[in-house]
């Protein structure tokens, strides 16, 4: 069993205006664990958190985001081949990013739930 956890705390301000920089979260965190499951496969749930971020418009902010992923992988399924599959944004939350000056929207919607299947080769 292996695990990881990380937390980043950042206070980014404009030196001239002393205002918080847009799209700069105060907290970013992540955590996960990898657990042996069956036949050489590992199950790895992960969570990621991003605190609210200031937008460019009318002192509005994005909502804090908590995203969960679930990954299943095997490093050696056959002769140097590895297999990984995952469900990302498991609960289909809609995280938002702050829009920039070139966007009409205050907040840009992120991806919903996505799936990935990856086959790798090592030689």
Secondary structure, DSSP 8 states (H G I E B T S, - for coil): -EEEEEEEE---B-TTT--B-TT--SEEEEEEEEEEEETTEEEEEEEEEE---B-SSTT-B---EEEEEEEEEEEEEETTEEEEEEEESTT----EEE--TT-SSSEEE----EEEEEEEE--
